[in-house]
Amino acid sequence: MNKKNYVFITGAGSGLGKELAIQFAKKNYSVALIGRDSSKLENVRNEYGFENSICISADVSKYDDVERAFNIANEWGGEPYITINCAGEGVFGEVGGFTEKQIKDVLSANLIGTIQVSQRAYSLMKGKKGFIVNVMSTAAKVGRKMESIYCAAKWGANGFTESLKLEAKGTPLRIMSVFPGGMNTEFWSDTCGLNPDTSKFMNPAKVATTIINNILEEDGIYVAELLINRI
């Protein structure tokens, strides 16, 4: 990768986004960590001693925040080579019990944010070699009880990503869909509406390694869709 390129990762303050940022940094990539909580981003950078990284506080559901985040990252690191949408939020429960705020929060984090970051990245990366990676969920593939609005947001993100693949077809830009199953992260908070036993869920560090290995595959192979499940 050219030194004037960088990896742009949303949701980098925790969970899978954090692990992706750490592993790319260990591979000597320049990494822009994006998230709503600046203290979490700084903790990730300080804990692992990133030498070439930048933390940018932004809400990816807000158009102006996305524009600002890319502008700051570009001034710092040149151009995005890999853009990874990893931000997300889960609220679960029975249909009929969701508040207006809960519906908006889930759609904003999982669908609107993915669209806005992807389209901004696409405008910067169009016609160039690189990757836009949209991390969704196995919930983008199947409907699930108690996960209706989460599934709706992820199915929408999947549909957008499939269309984006067609727009990028025939260019050096690669669009990848990633569908991980349940991971043992703080995503499963006490307030999300579900309380699964996460002890047997996947290790996010291992999921991050799998994603990165498929992005950086150099044997003439392009992985357009990656489904990751636990055994």
N, C-alpha and C positions, 0 to 999 in steps of 0.2 A: 504494500500500500504506500502511495506517495505520502511524504511527511506533511503535505498540506491537505490531507484528508482526515476525517475523524468518524467515530461511531457515535450516533445520536440515539440515546436510550431513554424512553419514558418509563415512569414507574420505577426509577432506579434507586429509590430510597429503601426498598424492602423487597423481600421475596425473590421471585425469579429475576426481576429487573436488576436487583442488587447483585445477584450471582453472575448475571451476564456482564455487568459492568466490571466486576472484579476479574473475571476470567479474560475479558478482552484486554484489560489493563496489564494483566500478567503476560499477555502475548505482545506487549509493547505497542498496543494501539492507543491513539489519542481518543479519549472518551468524554463525551458531554453527558453528564448525568442530569436528567430532567425529572422534576417532581414538584408536588405542591408544598411539601414540608422541607424548607431549606436546611433545617437542623439535621434531618435524617440524611440528606444528601451529603452534608459536610461530615457527618459521622462515618458514612461509608468511605469517603475519600480519606479521612484522617486515620481510620482504623487500618486501612490497607496501604497507606502511604503512596497513593497514586502520584507519580511525578508529572504526568502530562494529562491533566483532566481539568474540567471546569464544571461547577455546579450551577444550575440555572433553575430558579424557582418559577414554576409556571403551571397554570391550570389548562390542560390541553383541550378542555371543552370550550375554552374561550379563544376565539379567532385571533384577537390581538395578542394574547399570550403566546400562541404558537408562532406568530410572525416574529415577535420579539425574541423568543427563544432561539429560533433559527438565525436571526440576524446577529445575536450575540455569539452564538456558536461559530458562525461563518467568519466573523471578525477575528475570533480566537484561533480557529483551526482550519480555515480554508473552505472546504466543501464537504458535505456528508458523503461518505462512501457506503456506510451501512446505517440504515435507519430502522430501529426496532420499536414497534408499538407494544409496550408491555403494561401500560397503565390499565387498571380495571377496578371495579367495585362490585361487590355482590350483596344484594338484599333479597332474602328468600321468605316465602310464606304462601298462604293460600290466596288464590285469585279472589278479589273483592276486598282484601284487607290492606292493599298497598295505598300509601298516601301519595298525593301529587308530588311531594318532594322526593320520596323514595323512587318513584318512576323516573322523574327527571334526573336524579343522581345516577341511576344505573345506566340510562340511555346516554347521558353526557359522558360518563367515564369510559364506557365500553364501545359505544358506537360513534358518537359525535367526535370524540377525541381521536379515535382511529382514523376517521375520515379526514379531519382537519390536518393532522400530522402527515398522513399519507399524501394528501394532495399538495401540501407545501413541499414535502420531500420530492415528490414527482416533478414538480415544476423546476426544482433545482438540479435534479439528477437525470432528467429526461435526455436520452441520447447518449448517456455516459455509462461506463461500467460501474455497477454497484448493486446494492440489494435494499429492497424495502421488505421488512419482515413483520407481518402482523400476527402477533401471538394472541390467539383467541382461547378456545376451550373445547373439550369434547361436547360441551353444551351447545356448540354451534352446529353440531351434527345430529343431535337427537333431542326430542322434547323430554322434559323431566318434571315430575310432580314437585310442586313447591318452588320451582325455578323459572316460572313463566316469563317474568320481565327480563331476567338474566339471559334466558335462552333467546328471547326476542332481540335483545341487543346484540348478542353474539351471532345469531343467524344473519342479522342485518350487516354486521361487520364482515361476515363471510361472503355475502352477496356482493358487497362493495369491492372486496379484495378480488373476487373472481372477475369482475368487470375490469378492474385495474390491470389484471394480468393480460387481458385482451388488448388494452390500450398500449401496453408495453411490448406486446409481441413483435418480434422482428428487430428489437433494439438490444443493446448490451445490458440494459437494466433488467434485473431479475426481481420478481415479486414472489415471496414465499408466504404460504399460510401454515401456521403452526397450531396444532390442537392438542395441548397437554391435558391429561387427566388430573385428578386431585393431587395437590402437593401439600406437604407439611409446612405451611407458612402461616403468618399472621393474618392472611386473607380470611381465615375462618375465625373471626372475632366473636366475642360474646353477643354482639349486637346484630350480627348478619342475619339471624333468623333460623339458622341450622346449627346443630352441634354434633358434627360427625366425629368419630374416632379417627384422628389424623395420624395415629402412630404408624399405620401401615401405608400411608400415602407416600408419594414419591419425594425424594430428596431434591429440592430445587437446584442444588449445585450439579447434580447428575443430569437433570433436565437441561440446564444451561449448557453443559458440555456437549450433549447430544445436538442441541440447536446449532452451536458454534461449529461443530465438526461438519454439519451439513451445509452451513453457509460457506465455509471455507474449503469445501471439496474442490479439488483442482484437477480431477481426472476426466475432464470433459463432461462432467455430470452436473445437471441443474436439478435440485430437489425443489419442486414447486409446491408440494404439500407434505407436511410431516405430522403424523399422528403418533403421540407418545402416551402409552398406557403403562400402568404398573402390572406386574405379573400377578 
